[in-house]
Amino acid sequence: MNNENETHWRLYKEQPNSKIKQKIIVNYSNLVHYVINNSKFANLNVVDEKDFFQFGIEGLSEAIDRFDPDYGTKFETYAIQRIRGKIIDELRKLQIKPRSNFDEQGNLRYTNISLDKTNDDREGYSFYEVIPAETASPEETHEFNKKKELLVNAINELSERERLILTLYYY
């Protein structure tokens, strides 16, 4: 650390304020460029290079807030990890499809389909017609309600002691 950086750090740790923090960010903004250019982020066409830089500056800002020079570690070492982590976190937030749906080469394991599209293997049925629904049919709902009513009537016919035993057994 040069004398200017040491002075900024000392002042910032004594009395944090945004002007001193800005000066520290400007002094260490080259770390953000270093992380972006020495990582695989530049090859990703997910966001613009300016967005990578913005994510990196946010990581640098968090690193400044959390860094303690009294530990004896170099700020650069600490900040590089925080910047890289922040960029990765932001990219994960932007990622529409979960990582588990990618194979080892980064290719998608599935594709989007329309539920209205007909599937040739199913004799012209559309996908929404052959995918089972998670809701119960009206017949199933009626049957369930009928069984529930029979059960309530059977329980009501029991003596108070038998109802208490059932209640204690099942609850």
C-alpha positions in Angstrom: 0.0 0.0 0.0 1.3 3.4 -0.8 1.1 6.3 1.6 -2.0 7.8 -0.1 -3.9 4.6 0.2 -2.8 4.1 3.8 -4.0 7.6 4.7 -7.4 6.9 3.0 -7.7 3.6 4.8 -6.8 5.1 8.2 -9.3 8.0 7.7 -12.0 5.6 6.4 -11.7 3.2 9.3 -11.7 6.1 11.9 -14.7 7.8 10.4 -16.3 6.2 7.4 -17.8 8.6 4.8 -18.6 8.4 1.1 -16.0 10.8 -0.1 -13.1 8.8 1.3 -14.7 5.6 0.1 -15.0 7.0 -3.4 -11.3 7.8 -3.4 -10.5 4.3 -2.3 -12.7 2.9 -5.0 -11.0 5.0 -7.6 -7.6 3.9 -6.4 -8.6 0.2 -6.6 -10.9 0.2 -9.7 -8.1 -1.5 -11.6 -8.8 -4.6 -9.5 -12.3 -4.8 -11.1 -10.7 -4.7 -14.6 -8.2 -7.3 -13.5 -10.9 -9.7 -12.3 -13.1 -9.2 -15.4 -10.2 -9.7 -17.9 -8.6 -12.6 -16.1 -11.8 -14.6 -15.6 -14.2 -16.2 -18.0 -16.7 -13.4 -17.6 -15.5 -11.5 -20.6 -16.4 -14.6 -22.8 -20.0 -14.7 -21.6 -22.4 -12.8 -23.7 -25.0 -12.6 -20.9 -24.6 -8.9 -20.0 -22.7 -5.9 -21.3 -19.1 -5.3 -20.2 -20.3 -2.2 -18.3 -22.6 -4.4 -16.3 -19.7 -6.6 -15.3 -17.8 -3.5 -14.3 -20.8 -2.3 -12.2 -21.1 -5.6 -10.5 -17.4 -5.5 -9.8 -17.6 -2.0 -8.3 -20.4 -3.2 -6.0 -18.1 -6.1 -4.9 -15.2 -3.6 -4.4 -17.5 -1.4 -2.3 -18.5 -4.4 -0.1 -14.9 -5.4 0.2 -14.0 -1.9 1.4 -16.7 -2.0 4.0 -15.7 -5.4 5.3 -12.0 -5.2 5.1 -10.0 -4.9 8.3 -6.4 -3.8 7.7 -5.5 -4.9 11.2 -5.6 -8.6 10.1 -2.4 -8.1 8.2 -3.7 -9.3 4.8 -3.4 -7.4 1.6 -6.5 -5.6 0.6 -6.0 -6.6 -3.1 -6.0 -10.3 -2.2 -9.2 -9.9 -0.2 -10.9 -7.6 -2.7 -10.3 -9.8 -5.8 -12.2 -12.6 -4.1 -15.1 -10.3 -3.1 -15.3 -8.8 -6.6 -15.3 -12.2 -8.3 -17.9 -13.5 -5.9 -20.2 -10.5 -6.4 -20.0 -10.8 -10.2 -20.8 -14.5 -10.0 -23.7 -13.8 -7.6 -25.2 -11.2 -9.9 -24.8 -13.5 -12.9 -26.7 -16.2 -11.0 -29.5 -13.8 -10.2 -29.8 -13.0 -13.9 -29.6 -16.6 -15.1 -33.1 -17.6 -16.2 -32.6 -21.3 -16.3 -31.0 -23.2 -13.3 -27.5 -24.4 -13.6 -28.6 -28.0 -13.1 -30.1 -28.0 -16.6 -26.7 -27.5 -18.3 -24.4 -30.4 -19.1 -20.6 -30.4 -18.7 -20.1 -28.5 -22.0 -22.6 -25.8 -20.9 -25.3 -26.9 -23.4 -29.0 -26.9 -22.4 -30.4 -30.2 -21.5 -33.9 -29.1 -22.4 -35.8 -26.7 -24.6 -39.0 -24.6 -24.3 -42.1 -26.1 -25.9 -45.6 -24.8 -26.3 -48.4 -26.7 -24.6 -50.6 -26.0 -27.5 -48.2 -27.7 -30.0 -49.2 -31.1 -31.2 -46.9 -34.1 -30.6 -46.7 -36.4 -33.6 -46.0 -39.4 -31.2 -49.4 -38.9 -29.5 -51.7 -39.1 -32.4 -52.2 -35.3 -32.7 -52.9 -34.6 -29.1 -51.5 -31.4 -27.8 -49.2 -31.5 -24.8 -51.6 -30.0 -22.3 -54.0 -32.8 -23.1 -51.5 -35.6 -22.3 -49.7 -34.0 -19.3 -51.5 -35.1 -16.2 -53.1 -32.4 -14.1 -52.2 -32.0 -10.4 -55.7 -31.0 -9.5 -58.4 -33.5 -8.7 -61.2 -34.1 -11.1 -64.8 -33.2 -10.1 -65.5 -36.9 -9.6 -62.6 -37.4 -7.3 -63.5 -34.3 -5.3 -67.1 -35.6 -4.9 -65.9 -39.0 -3.9 -63.5 -37.5 -1.3 -66.2 -35.3 0.2 -68.6 -38.3 0.3 -66.0 -40.4 2.3 -65.3 -37.4 4.5 -69.0 -37.0 5.3 -69.3 -40.8 6.1 -66.3 -40.6 8.4 -67.7 -37.6 10.3 -71.0 -39.4 10.8 -69.3 -42.5 12.0 -67.2 -40.5 14.5 -70.3 -38.7 15.8 -71.9 -42.1 16.5 -69.0 -43.1 18.8 -69.2 -42.6 22.5 -67.3 -39.6 24.0 -64.6 -41.9 25.4 -64.0 -43.6 22.0 -63.8 -40.1 20.3 -61.3 -39.0 22.9 -59.2 -42.2 22.3 -59.3 -41.5 18.5 -58.3 -37.9 19.1 -55.4 -38.8 21.3 -54.3 -41.5 19.0 -54.2 -39.4 15.8 -53.2 -36.1 17.2 
